[in-house]
Amino acid sequence: MSDDARGRLDLLRGELGQIDKDILALVAKRQAVAQKIGQAKRAIGMPTRDFRQEKDVVQRARKAATEHGLPASLGEELVLAFIRASLTVQEQDIIATTGEGSGRRALVIGGAGHMGAWFVRYLRAQGFAVEIADPGEGPAGVVNHRDWKRATLDHELIIIAAPMPATNQILCDLAKAPPGGVIFDVGSLKSPLREGLTALRDAGAQVCSVHPMFGPDTALLSGRHVIFVDLGKPDATAAARALFEPTMATLVEMDLESHDRLIAYVLGLSHALNIAFFTALAESGEAAPKLATLSSTTFDAQLGVAANVAAENPDLYFEIQTLNDYGTESLAALLYAVERLRSVVRAGDLEGFRALMTKGRSYLAGRATVTR
């Protein structure tokens, strides 16, 4: 490289470094304004989170990125990072009291658990006065009845975030004297809850069923899905949907049987595939550091997903595999697919292998068209 070329490269790198500093200075300025906005909200009693405003900010960023010749997705990713950073400054858990925010009262049964605690934070950020019923320790400043049967159950909203067998029993018990508020569970499966949900519906309760398709560490709902199972009580379903309408989440409604049949593939199959993947690696005799030195793009991506699955709650994942009425269907499909691949490879059947790849490419191309 000539001295002139090296000198120009150094100048360009210096210019790029200065741009990075300028960007970070603007981000710091944005954070300061976000902090002032949070203080102003608290001063006038507004909820910390304004999910509709977040949606508007993301849409503006996508439009602005396109106007500057950048991918809309880049604008969204950047502004979502800014929002997350703002939340660390702005979103503090507020001790909710009756009459603050919307004034509506909510009870989260299982509010000390992972998803239960998520709903506590989410509802409080929207101005609900939230109580929990959980044998464990809940968030500071939140009334904990320990046993839900000791609560008055006069809340406008009751959410059940307990393990699935316990949830079904709670639903059955609530059906004996149905509360007047809207009730929904957040279980990953619905067939294990069929008895309780049906009993509560038949008892006249305002009940539906909700499945948040994300984990308890989720801060922003852009790109996430929330499924609503209507049990014949449309007002209850509408009330549950209203909790998520201001967000960027995709809201989907379906019946109970369709939910579990699809979840057998969306969760059951994907979990099983990754459990089989990391089990095969763990029992291969090859050390993980050695494999890392030979990793490829595909292997790294798969390993990242498998690592996330391995870190999840094994009891919950076991329930997803064993309690779904349609669970064995997806596992049988996985076994059949692996055996077909194995037979094609063992037979040296190039055309058979191509057929598998072509069929998969066609299927996934169809999915991409639907999700655009």
Summary of the structure (lengths in Angstrom):
residues: 372
radius of gyration: 24.9
end to end distance: 45.2
largest distance: 85.3
contacts: 1093
relative contact order: 0.07
helix: 60%
strand: 10%
